[in-house]
């Protein structure tokens, strides 16, 4: 029997609300030493993901004030996501295809966890995890320089 997302995911991840300030989100990421936050509404439904890259590009580089800019203004949505019953192989494929290191895990619309590439490395075969890391790390055409 192959491993499932539920076997490797982090349950009860740190989250943030859409109305929170970008500054608060950045402070939370720094305190928790994480690079992304699931954004959930008051019902616990996933709204999107906020990454340190979203903050750098959509807030800082755009000259937005982190104290007044809300998370909902710069988050990434829709998100690539998985469900707890998905096989880890599918999660690996999605990470490689979309070049993301973390996937929110949802049941219905509720966030139930986060699956990070590091979580999969602990569960997957070393060779397969290495191949996925290589695929995730490949520059996309818009990130290459001529």
C-alpha positions in Angstrom: 0.0 0.0 0.0 1.4 3.4 -1.0 1.7 6.3 1.5 -1.0 8.9 1.6 -0.8 12.6 2.1 -2.3 12.2 5.6 0.8 10.1 6.5 3.2 12.9 5.9 1.3 16.2 6.3 1.7 18.7 9.1 -1.7 18.9 10.9 -2.9 22.2 12.4 -0.5 24.4 10.5 0.0 28.1 11.4 -2.5 30.2 9.4 -3.4 33.8 8.9 -6.7 35.6 8.1 -7.2 37.5 4.8 -7.7 40.8 6.7 -4.4 40.6 8.6 -1.6 43.1 7.6 1.2 42.0 5.4 3.6 43.2 8.2 1.9 40.9 10.7 2.2 38.0 8.2 5.9 38.6 7.7 6.5 38.8 11.5 4.6 35.5 11.9 6.7 33.9 9.2 9.9 35.1 10.9 8.8 33.9 14.3 7.8 30.5 13.0 10.7 30.2 10.6 8.4 29.4 7.7 8.1 30.6 4.1 4.4 30.4 3.6 1.1 30.7 5.4 -2.3 29.2 4.5 -4.8 32.0 4.4 -8.1 30.9 6.0 -11.4 32.7 6.6 -13.3 32.7 9.9 -14.8 29.3 9.1 -11.4 27.7 8.5 -11.9 27.5 4.7 -8.8 27.9 2.6 -8.8 31.2 0.8 -5.2 31.0 -0.7 -1.6 30.9 0.3 0.8 33.7 1.2 4.5 33.1 0.5 7.5 35.1 1.4 7.9 35.7 -2.4 4.4 37.2 -2.5 5.4 39.6 0.2 8.7 40.5 -1.6 7.3 40.9 -5.1 3.7 42.1 -4.6 4.2 44.2 -1.5 7.8 45.3 -0.9 8.9 45.6 -4.6 5.6 47.3 -5.4 6.2 49.9 -2.7 3.1 49.0 -0.7 2.9 49.8 3.0 3.0 46.5 5.0 1.1 48.1 7.9 -2.0 48.8 5.8 -1.8 46.3 3.0 -3.9 43.3 3.8 -2.9 39.7 3.1 -5.9 39.2 0.8 -4.5 41.9 -1.5 -1.3 39.9 -2.3 -2.0 36.2 -1.6 -1.8 33.5 -4.3 -5.2 32.1 -5.2 -6.4 29.7 -6.4 -3.9 27.2 -4.9 -2.7 23.8 -6.0 -4.0 21.6 -3.2 -4.4 18.0 -2.2 -6.7 16.0 0.0 -5.6 13.7 2.9 -6.5 10.5 0.9 -4.3 11.5 -2.1 -1.2 9.3 -2.7 2.1 11.0 -2.0 3.1 10.2 -5.5 0.4 12.6 -6.8 1.5 15.3 -4.4 5.1 14.9 -5.7 3.8 15.2 -9.3 1.8 18.4 -8.4 4.8 20.0 -6.6 7.0 19.3 -9.6 4.5 20.4 -12.2 3.6 23.6 -10.4 7.1 24.2 -8.9 5.8 24.6 -5.4 7.4 23.3 -2.2 4.2 23.3 -0.1 0.6 22.1 -0.7 -2.4 22.9 1.4 -4.3 19.8 2.4 -8.1 20.3 2.4 -11.1 18.2 3.3 -14.1 19.7 1.6 -13.1 23.4 1.8 -11.5 23.1 5.3 -7.8 23.4 5.7 -6.6 20.3 7.6 -2.9 20.4 7.0 0.1 21.4 4.9 2.3 19.0 3.0 5.9 20.3 2.5 8.5 18.9 0.2 10.6 18.2 3.4 7.7 16.1 4.8 7.6 14.0 1.7 11.4 13.5 1.8 11.0 11.7 5.1 8.3 9.4 3.6 9.4 8.9 0.0 12.3 7.0 -1.5 15.4 9.1 -1.6 15.8 8.8 -5.4 12.2 10.0 -5.9 12.5 12.8 -3.5 15.7 14.0 -5.2 14.0 13.9 -8.6 11.1 16.0 -7.3 13.4 18.6 -5.6 15.2 18.9 -8.9 12.0 19.4 -10.9 10.7 21.9 -8.3 13.9 23.9 -8.5 14.0 24.1 -12.3 13.7 27.8 -13.5 10.5 28.5 -15.4 10.8 30.3 -18.7 9.7 33.6 -17.1 12.5 33.2 -14.5 15.4 32.6 -16.9 17.6 35.4 -18.2 18.6 35.7 -21.8 
